[in-house]
Amino acid sequence: MVDATSGANNHANQRQNGSASRPSDGAAGQVLAVLVLVLETLWLQVRIWAEVVRGVYLTLVPPAEKSVAGEVVLVTGAGHGIGREIALRYAALGSTVVCMDINEKGAAETVLEIKALGGAKAASYKCDVSNRDEVLAVAKTITQEVGPVTVLVNNAGIMPTKPFLEHSAEEMKRIFDINMLAHFWVRFPSLFTIIPLWNGPVEASSRGLLNSQKIV
């Protein structure tokens, strides 16, 4: 009887001790969580200030611009607008410019403007960038007639100006084909087969300036 009572008392004491230890465990966890939060906040502040200092330095001491003289630049959608202005700018910097556009007349006019600069080299090619087979064929012709492309400006795109719900299924597909898929059709033949990967081709597009060696 004594042993049973003693065992019951011991069991009760253990439960009380366990209950008493739980608050301290919870407090320790809260303290650890606060310390982690403080350290993460401090690290974030360090990173922010490091970027601020870096930005100020690059503003005061900008890196030297890479020369594009002698590069073969392929500009899609070069028949008018931004594409034409990009083509003219590259030509002015000494690049050989390949103007690609579904509008053959517009691309040819861009070439005439480039050649009017004096000494600039340019060629135009008609191509529907949403048609993969056509892109492959034109890319092969460009390689043979102009040479390997070293800079790709994936500029071609369309933007119908009407409410979204008024677009037909065909228009939506066309937008996706030109503004999305065409970037891949142009990029693979002109950069991944025409130029060796280790040359580090550069792609400028609506997504920004990219090194195209390992991008997916």
Contacts in CASP RR format, 6 or more apart in sequence:
PFRMAT RR
TARGET T0000
AUTHOR 0000-0000-0000
METHOD contacts of the structure
MODEL  1
MVDATSGANNHANQRQNGSASRPSDGAAGQVLAVLVLVLETLWLQVRIWA
EVVRGVYLTLVPPAEKSVAGEVVLVTGAGHGIGREIALRYAALGSTVVCM
DINEKGAAETVLEIKALGGAKAASYKCDVSNRDEVLAVAKTITQEVGPVT
VLVNNAGIMPTKPFLEHSAEEMKRIFDINMLAHFWVRFPSLFTIIPLWNG
PVEASSRGLLNSQKIV
67 93 0 8 1.000
68 90 0 8 1.000
68 93 0 8 1.000
68 94 0 8 1.000
68 95 0 8 1.000
68 151 0 8 1.000
69 93 0 8 1.000
69 94 0 8 1.000
69 95 0 8 1.000
70 94 0 8 1.000
70 95 0 8 1.000
70 96 0 8 1.000
71 90 0 8 1.000
71 95 0 8 1.000
71 96 0 8 1.000
71 150 0 8 1.000
71 151 0 8 1.000
72 95 0 8 1.000
72 96 0 8 1.000
72 98 0 8 1.000
72 146 0 8 1.000
72 147 0 8 1.000
72 148 0 8 1.000
72 149 0 8 1.000
72 150 0 8 1.000
72 151 0 8 1.000
73 87 0 8 1.000
73 90 0 8 1.000
73 95 0 8 1.000
73 96 0 8 1.000
73 97 0 8 1.000
73 98 0 8 1.000
73 149 0 8 1.000
73 150 0 8 1.000
73 151 0 8 1.000
73 152 0 8 1.000
73 153 0 8 1.000
74 98 0 8 1.000
74 100 0 8 1.000
74 142 0 8 1.000
74 149 0 8 1.000
74 151 0 8 1.000
74 152 0 8 1.000
74 153 0 8 1.000
74 186 0 8 1.000
74 190 0 8 1.000
75 83 0 8 1.000
75 86 0 8 1.000
75 87 0 8 1.000
75 90 0 8 1.000
75 97 0 8 1.000
75 98 0 8 1.000
75 99 0 8 1.000
75 100 0 8 1.000
75 153 0 8 1.000
75 155 0 8 1.000
76 83 0 8 1.000
76 100 0 8 1.000
76 101 0 8 1.000
76 127 0 8 1.000
76 129 0 8 1.000
76 153 0 8 1.000
76 154 0 8 1.000
76 155 0 8 1.000
76 156 0 8 1.000
76 182 0 8 1.000
76 186 0 8 1.000
77 83 0 8 1.000
77 99 0 8 1.000
77 100 0 8 1.000
77 101 0 8 1.000
77 102 0 8 1.000
77 103 0 8 1.000
77 107 0 8 1.000
77 129 0 8 1.000
77 155 0 8 1.000
77 156 0 8 1.000
77 157 0 8 1.000
78 84 0 8 1.000
78 86 0 8 1.000
78 87 0 8 1.000
78 97 0 8 1.000
78 99 0 8 1.000
78 100 0 8 1.000
78 101 0 8 1.000
78 107 0 8 1.000
78 110 0 8 1.000
78 124 0 8 1.000
78 155 0 8 1.000
79 99 0 8 1.000
79 101 0 8 1.000
79 103 0 8 1.000
79 106 0 8 1.000
79 107 0 8 1.000
79 109 0 8 1.000
79 110 0 8 1.000
80 101 0 8 1.000
80 103 0 8 1.000
80 106 0 8 1.000
80 110 0 8 1.000
82 155 0 8 1.000
83 110 0 8 1.000
83 153 0 8 1.000
83 155 0 8 1.000
84 106 0 8 1.000
84 110 0 8 1.000
84 113 0 8 1.000
86 153 0 8 1.000
86 155 0 8 1.000
87 97 0 8 1.000
87 99 0 8 1.000
87 110 0 8 1.000
87 114 0 8 1.000
87 122 0 8 1.000
88 110 0 8 1.000
88 113 0 8 1.000
88 114 0 8 1.000
88 117 0 8 1.000
90 97 0 8 1.000
90 151 0 8 1.000
90 153 0 8 1.000
91 97 0 8 1.000
91 114 0 8 1.000
91 117 0 8 1.000
91 120 0 8 1.000
91 121 0 8 1.000
91 122 0 8 1.000
92 117 0 8 1.000
92 120 0 8 1.000
94 120 0 8 1.000
95 151 0 8 1.000
96 121 0 8 1.000
96 122 0 8 1.000
96 123 0 8 1.000
96 146 0 8 1.000
97 111 0 8 1.000
97 114 0 8 1.000
97 120 0 8 1.000
97 121 0 8 1.000
97 122 0 8 1.000
97 123 0 8 1.000
98 122 0 8 1.000
98 123 0 8 1.000
98 124 0 8 1.000
98 125 0 8 1.000
98 142 0 8 1.000
98 146 0 8 1.000
98 149 0 8 1.000
99 107 0 8 1.000
99 108 0 8 1.000
99 110 0 8 1.000
99 111 0 8 1.000
99 114 0 8 1.000
99 122 0 8 1.000
99 123 0 8 1.000
99 124 0 8 1.000
99 125 0 8 1.000
100 107 0 8 1.000
100 124 0 8 1.000
100 125 0 8 1.000
100 126 0 8 1.000
100 127 0 8 1.000
100 129 0 8 1.000
100 138 0 8 1.000
100 156 0 8 1.000
100 186 0 8 1.000
101 107 0 8 1.000
101 110 0 8 1.000
101 124 0 8 1.000
101 126 0 8 1.000
101 127 0 8 1.000
101 156 0 8 1.000
102 126 0 8 1.000
102 127 0 8 1.000
102 128 0 8 1.000
102 129 0 8 1.000
102 156 0 8 1.000
103 126 0 8 1.000
104 124 0 8 1.000
104 126 0 8 1.000
106 124 0 8 1.000
107 124 0 8 1.000
107 125 0 8 1.000
107 126 0 8 1.000
108 124 0 8 1.000
110 122 0 8 1.000
110 124 0 8 1.000
111 122 0 8 1.000
111 123 0 8 1.000
111 124 0 8 1.000
114 120 0 8 1.000
114 122 0 8 1.000
115 122 0 8 1.000
123 142 0 8 1.000
123 145 0 8 1.000
123 146 0 8 1.000
125 138 0 8 1.000
125 141 0 8 1.000
125 142 0 8 1.000
126 138 0 8 1.000
127 134 0 8 1.000
127 135 0 8 1.000
127 138 0 8 1.000
128 134 0 8 1.000
128 135 0 8 1.000
129 135 0 8 1.000
129 156 0 8 1.000
129 178 0 8 1.000
129 182 0 8 1.000
129 185 0 8 1.000
129 186 0 8 1.000
130 174 0 8 1.000
130 177 0 8 1.000
130 178 0 8 1.000
130 181 0 8 1.000
130 182 0 8 1.000
130 185 0 8 1.000
131 185 0 8 1.000
132 185 0 8 1.000
135 182 0 8 1.000
135 185 0 8 1.000
135 186 0 8 1.000
135 189 0 8 1.000
136 185 0 8 1.000
136 189 0 8 1.000
139 186 0 8 1.000
139 189 0 8 1.000
139 190 0 8 1.000
139 193 0 8 1.000
139 194 0 8 1.000
140 189 0 8 1.000
142 149 0 8 1.000
142 190 0 8 1.000
142 194 0 8 1.000
143 149 0 8 1.000
143 194 0 8 1.000
147 194 0 8 1.000
148 194 0 8 1.000
148 195 0 8 1.000
149 190 0 8 1.000
149 191 0 8 1.000
149 194 0 8 1.000
149 195 0 8 1.000
149 201 0 8 1.000
150 195 0 8 1.000
150 199 0 8 1.000
150 201 0 8 1.000
150 202 0 8 1.000
151 201 0 8 1.000
151 202 0 8 1.000
151 203 0 8 1.000
151 204 0 8 1.000
152 186 0 8 1.000
152 187 0 8 1.000
152 190 0 8 1.000
152 191 0 8 1.000
152 201 0 8 1.000
152 202 0 8 1.000
152 203 0 8 1.000
152 204 0 8 1.000
152 205 0 8 1.000
152 212 0 8 1.000
153 203 0 8 1.000
153 204 0 8 1.000
153 205 0 8 1.000
154 182 0 8 1.000
154 183 0 8 1.000
154 186 0 8 1.000
154 187 0 8 1.000
154 203 0 8 1.000
154 204 0 8 1.000
154 205 0 8 1.000
154 206 0 8 1.000
155 205 0 8 1.000
155 206 0 8 1.000
156 178 0 8 1.000
156 182 0 8 1.000
156 186 0 8 1.000
157 178 0 8 1.000
157 179 0 8 1.000
157 182 0 8 1.000
157 206 0 8 1.000
158 174 0 8 1.000
158 175 0 8 1.000
158 178 0 8 1.000
158 179 0 8 1.000
159 175 0 8 1.000
160 167 0 8 1.000
160 171 0 8 1.000
160 175 0 8 1.000
167 175 0 8 1.000
179 206 0 8 1.000
183 205 0 8 1.000
187 203 0 8 1.000
187 212 0 8 1.000
191 201 0 8 1.000
191 203 0 8 1.000
191 212 0 8 1.000
192 212 0 8 1.000
195 201 0 8 1.000
197 213 0 8 1.000
198 213 0 8 1.000
200 211 0 8 1.000
200 212 0 8 1.000
200 213 0 8 1.000
201 211 0 8 1.000
201 212 0 8 1.000
201 213 0 8 1.000
202 209 0 8 1.000
202 210 0 8 1.000
202 211 0 8 1.000
202 212 0 8 1.000
203 209 0 8 1.000
203 210 0 8 1.000
203 211 0 8 1.000
203 212 0 8 1.000
204 210 0 8 1.000
END
